[in-house]
Amino acid sequence: MTGTEHLDGVRMSSGAGRWIVVATVLGSGLAAIDATVVGIALPSIGRQFHASFSVLQWVVTGYSLTLASLLLVGGALGDRFGRRRVFSIGIVWFTLASAACALSIDPTMLVATRVLQGVGAALLTPGSLAIIQASFASRDRARAIGAWSGLGGVATAAGPLLGGYLIAAASWRWIFVINVPLGAAVLWLTSRHIPESRDPDARRIDVPGALAAVLALSGIVFGLIDGPTLGWGSPIVVGALVAGCLCAAALVVVERRSPAPMLPVAFFKVRQFTVTNAVTLFVYAGLGGVLFLLPTELQVVDHYTPLDSGASLLPLTLLMLALSSRSGRLAASIGPRLQMAVGPIVVGVGLVLLARTTSDSTYVTGVLPGVIVLGLGLATTVAPLTATALAAIPVEHSGIASAFNNDVARLGGLLAVAVLPAASGITGHSYLHPAQFAVGFRTSIDVAAACCALGGLLAAVGISNGAATGAGPPAAAREARTYHCGLDATPLASSRAAGS
């Protein structure tokens, strides 16, 4: 089988087809759930290890950093060396790292193993959709990817509930322990039911670009997180920031000169693509920063249980599952500009409403209004945003464009987790003091809402309703190939989902 032609592939109605969907949903679900459920465990982790807030930031950003840095590389490795092989390696890596997380004896070990977890997630996440594309017959491919997307959204919604229950019933360590039997089951299903496939025209792996990206993000994130603790004038902090910026500059040079870059620099000459990704960065920075702090706010300030805080965002996910596809069809009909301009502002309003949680601990009046408005804003925004990123670039590069847009969303959240707490005065052990944390949370809300509003204004000025390039169909024609339910990042999309 190849990733370019698959006229005699598996049928969705067959047992083999259903098992492929189950295996890929469970595999990608492990990585997606782990990106969100750990936030619920942070207060418990902090108390057990007597950790400062910067350590808790690293528990989250350590995972996000390697996932964001290596996501494009993970997809390229699968295309070149075999999608099932790399997906399986990712599952094994992720499972072993999860076990190591559960056995962590101190914060340093937990952060280190979370970094390793992110590497495994970067190997398995792009492979799950690529396997669907390569395995199914062309006439069943759209249906299979739709099932993958919808079931993945259900898994994402169920994750915080399961994580909250495990934390309340046993320990935060069980949110990692549960990955071990699930990972073993996915590996068994993969070996039995997923056929191997690769792209015979796959390009070389951009190792220098990947290394520069990891070093750039590591230096910048380290400086931003540890600057408030070590002092902004500390040689370690200054050195990390300078090294990170130099590596970021080196990344641009490497990508310009590479014969097979992770992301062709020429893409950024397309205004629609550049503006869309800038909007993505602002919206997901605001969203990621608040969603990182909200579980701690609910547990420390409002005295929610871990299970209650995990369930608090369930209406948001359900709204996105119910409305995102309709939102995508609307954008295909009227163009993306209006929704991409209004949607982020609605997201900002939803975030502002969440500030009520610091003075009203009742879920129905304190949390739910913000969650509902936030869900409506994201449902309005995410589908046209992803489709526009795809439509701006020639169709043969849609996979790269989609993966990069997903990566930008993760980068926005990563930077927000690094910057927002310090900017809001949440440092040291202040997260254990309700009054101090509430003040910082309200400040964070204001900054995050401003980021989202800025994203909306940028879309209003910079997004066009017309086709952005002459090399591919407009957004209206390509929206049907994009499947939506992105919370921690924009959904990965398929350039061949509809059998093109």
N, C-alpha and C positions, 0 to 999 in steps of 0.2 A: 504494500500500500504506500501511497505518497500523500503528501498534504495538498497536492495541486489537482489530482484527478482521482475521483473515487466514485465511479458510476456503479460499481458492483459491491458496495459496502454493506454494512450491517443495516437491517431494517429496525425501526423503532419498535415495531410490534413484536419483534422476536425476543426470546429470553435473553439472548446475548446482548441485544441492544439495551434492554432494561438494566442489566447488570453493569454495563459500561457507564450508564448514567448514574447509578447508585455509587459506583466506585469513585467516579470523578467528583460527584457532589460531596461525598464524605471527605475526600482528600482536600479539595479546596475549602470545604467548610471548616476543617481543622485549623487552617491558617487564618481564615476570616474570623472565626470565633475567638481565637487566641488574641487577635488584635484588639478585641473589645472587652472580653470578659476579665482580663487582668486588672482593668481599672476598678472593678468592683472589689477586688481583693486588696487593693493598696492600703487601706487603713489597717487591715489585719496584718499584712506584711510589715508595715511600719511599726506597729506596736510590738510584734514578736521580736524584731531585730533592733528595736530602739533606733530606727533609721531616720535620718534627716529627709526633708522633702526632696532634695537634689538626688538622693539615692532612689527614691520612688520614681522620679522623672527618668532616671536611667533604666529602671526596670521596664518602662514603656518604650523609651526611645532606643534602647539597645536593640530591641526586636525590630522596631520600625526602620532603624538606620540600615541594617544589613538587607532587610526586605526591599526597601526603596532603592538601595544602591545596586542590587544584583538582580532585580526583577527582569530587566531587559536581557541580561546575560543568561538567566535561567531559561527564557524562551528560546534564545539562540542555541543553547546547548541541546535542548530537546530536538530542535529542527535538525541539528547536525549529527548527533550521536544516537538518536532514537528517543521518541517522546515517552514511550512506556518505560524505557530504561531510566531516563532522568527523573521522571515522575516517581518511580519506585525508589530511586536513591534519595529523592527529597523526602518521601514518606519515612524511610528508615532513619535518615538524619534528623528529621523533625521529631520522631518518636523517641529516639535516644536522647536528644536534647531536652525533651519534655521530662523524661525520667530524671535527668540530671537536675533540672529545675526543681522538681519535687524533693530531691535529696539535698538541696542547698543548705549549707550549715551557716552561711553568713551572707550579707548583702553582696559582697564582691563575687562570690560564686554564683549567686542568682543572676546578677547582671551579665556575667560572662556566659552563662548557659542560655540566657535570653538572646544574646547576640548570636549564638550558634543556632538557636531556634529560628531566627530570622533568615539565616542562610538556607535552612531546609525549606522554609516557606517560599523563598524566592525560586527554588528549584521546582516545587510542586504546583504553585499557583498558576503560572502561565501554561503549564503542561496539561492541566485539567481541561481547559477549553480547546487546546490544540488537539488533544486526543479525540474529543467529540467531533471536531471538524474532519479529522483524518479517518475516523472509523465508520461514520454513517454514510449511507447512500445519499446522493445529492438531494433527492426529493424528500428525505426524512431529516435532513440536517437542521433546518430551521426549527422543526418541532423538537428535536433533541436538545438544541441549545436553549430553546424556550423552557423546557423542563429543567435543564441544568440551572438556568438563571432563577426560575421560580423556587425550586427546591433549595437552592443555595440561600435565597432570601429567608425561607422558612428556618433553615439551619442557623442563620445569623440571628434571627429573632429568638430562637430557642436557647441559644448559647448563654446569654446573660441569666436566663431563668435557671438553667442547669447549674451554671457557675455559682449563682447566689445560693442555691439549695446546698451544693457541696460545701461551700464555705460555712454556712450556718450549721449544717448537720455534722460536719467533720472538721475540715481545716482548709486553708487556702491552698495547701499542697495538692489537694485532690483535683483542682482545676487543671493541674499538669498530669497527675496520675491517670486521669480518665483518657488522656490522649494515647496511652500505651496500648490498651486493648483495642481502641478504635483504629489506631495506626496499624496494628497487626491485622485487623480485619480488612482494612483497605488494601494492604500489601497482598493478602491472600486473594482478594477479589481481582486485583490487578493482574496477578500472575496467571489466574485461571481464565479471565474473560476479556482482557484488553489486548488487542493485537498490536504488534510493533509497527511503527510508522516513522518515517523521517522525510525531510525535504532534500531531494537529490541536488537541488540548486542552492543549498544553505551556504551562507557566507562564513568567512572565518570569524572566530570569536574575538571581540575587541577587548583583549586582556588589558592593555594599557589604559583604555578608557574606563573600564570597570574599576581598576585599581585607583585611578585618579579620583573617580566619583566617591569611592569608599573613604579615601583619605581626606577629601575636601569636606564631606559631610561630618566625618568623625571629628576633625579639628574644630570646625565651626560650632557643632553641637556641644562638644566638650567645653569650649570657652563660654558659650551662652549659659549652660547649666551650672557650671562650677564657678563662674565669675562672681556671683553674689557671695559665695561661701569663702573662696580663696582670696577674693579681692580683684577688682578689674585691673589693677596694676601689677598683679602677680606675674612673674616671668613665665610660669607654666600656662596661665590663661592667655597672656599676650602671645606667647609662642604658638599655642594651639590655634588661636584665631588667625594669626599671620600665616601659619602653615596651611590652614584650611583654605584661606583666600588664594594663596599661591597655587595650591592644588586645583582649585576651581578654575583659575586662569589656565593652568596646564591642561585641564580637561578640554577647554575650548580649543586650544592649540592642537591637542591630540585628535579631537574629533574632526577638525578641519583637514588634517593631513592623513587620517586613517583611510585606507582603501575600503574598509568595511566598518564604518562607525556604528556605534549603538544607535545613534540618532543623527541622520544627516543634517548638518548645520543649515543647509539650504532651506529646510522646512521653516526656519524662523524668518525667512524673507516673505513668507505668506502671512499677511496681516491677520486674516481670520484665524489661522492656527495659533499664532503668537498671542493674540488677544484672548482667545478661548482658554488657553492654558494659564494666562495671567488671572482671568476670572476664576478658574479652578483653584489656583493657589490661594487667592484671597478668601473664597468661600470655605474651602476645606481647612484653612488655617483657623478661621473663626469657629467653625464647627468642631474641629478636632481639639482645640484648646478648651472649649467649654465641656465637651463630652469627657475629656480627661478629668476635669475637676468636679463635675456634677456628682458622680457616685460618692466621692469623699464628702462633698457638701451635704448630701442627703444623709449619710451615715453619721457624720460628726456633728453637724449643726441641727439636723432635723430628727436624728436618732432612728433612722430607718434601719431595718435589718439588711444584711447583704442580699437576701432574696427579694425584699421589697425594692431595693435600689436597682436590682437587676431587672425587675418587672416594670419599672417606671417608664422605660422608653419603648415598651412593646407597641403602644398605639402609633408611634412614629414609624416603626418598621412596617406595620400593617398598612398604614396610609401609603407608604411608598410602594409596597407591593400592589396595592389596589389601583393606584392612580398613575404610576410612572409610565406604563405603556400607553395609556390614553394621552398623557402629556406629550409623549413622543410623537403620536399621530397628529396631535394638534400642531406641534411645531413643524411637522412635515407639511402641513397644509398652509399655515400662515407665515412660516419662517421663524427662525429661532430668536430673533432680536428681542421681541417683546417679553417672552418668557425668561430669557437670560438676564434681562434688565430688572424685571419685577420680582422674579423668584428669589434672588439673593437678598433683596430688601425685605421680603416677607420672612426669610430665614432670620435676618437680623432682628425683626420684630419678635419672632418666636424666642430668640435668645434673651432679649430684654425682658420678656414675660417670665422667663425662668429665674430672673433675679428675685421674683416674689417668694421663692423657696426659702430665702433667708429670713423672712418675717412671717410666713404662713406655712406651717409644716403639714397642713392637710393636703392630701394628694389631689383631690378633685379641684380645689381652688388654688392651690399653690404651685402644683407641677403640671397638671393635665392641660391647662390652657396654653402654656408655652410649648408643650410637646405637640399638641395638635397643630398650632400655627407653624411650628418648625417643620412638621411632617408635610404640611401643605406647601411650604416654601421649597423644600427639597424635592418633592414630587414635581413641582413646576420647573425646577432648575435642572436636575440631573440628566434627564433624558435628552433634551435639546443640547445640553452642554456636550455630552458624549458624542452625539450624532454630528454636531458641528465640528468637533475635533477630527472626526473621521472624514467628513465631506470636504474639508479644507485641503486634503492631501490626495494625490493620485491613488487610485484604488489599489494598485499593487503594493502600496506602502501602508495600507490601512491597519495592518496588525501592529506595526511599529508605532503609528500615530495613536492607536488606542492604548497600547502599553505605556507609552510616554505620558498620556493624559492621566492614566491611573497612577503612574509614578508621581506626577506633579501633585495629585491630591494627597498622596501619602506624605510627600515632602512638606506640603502645607501644614498637615497635622503634626509632623515631626518638629518643625520649627516653632509652631505654636506651643507645644508642650515644653520646649526648651526655653522660650522667651516669656510666655505669658505669666507664669507664676512669679518670676522675679520682678517683672514689670508691675505686678499687682501687690507686691509685698508678701507673697507666700513663700517663705524661706524657712530653713531650720526646722524646728518642731512646731511652728505656728499652726500646722494643719491639725494638731491635736487639741487646739484651743478654739472652741466654737465661735466666740466673738471675733477673734482675729481672722479666722478663716472666712467668716461671712463677709467682712469688709473687703478682703482680697478677692473673694468670688464676685462681688458686685462690680468691682473695678475691672476684673477680667471680662465680665459680661459686656461692659461698655466698650472695651477695646475690641472684643470679638465681633460685636454688632457693627462697629464702625468698619471693620475689615469686610464684612459681608456687604454692607451698603456701598463701599468703594468698589467691590466687585460688580455690583449691579450698575453703578454709574459708568464703569469702564465698558461694560457690555453695551449700554445704551449708546455710547459714543463710538465704539470700535467695531461692533458686530454688524455684519451685512446680512440681508435676507437672500442675497443672490449666491450663485455658485462661486466659490473662491478660486477655483482653478479650472483650466480647460481640459485637464487630464482625467477627470473623474466626474461622475454624476453628482448633482446637487444633493443637499441634505434630504430633501423630500424623497428622492429616489433611493437613498441609502439608509434611511431611518429604520426600515424593516429588518435590517441586518444587525441592529444593535439591541441588546437586551438589558433591561434596567432594573436594578435595585441596589444602588450603591450607598453605603452609609459611611464606612471608614475611608472609602476611596470610590472613585467613579468605576462603573462596571467595565470589565474587559469586554471588548466587542469583537465581532468576527467579520472580516471582509468577505468570507465565503459562506456565511451562515445560511444564506438563501440559495446557495448552490451556484453562485456565480463562478 
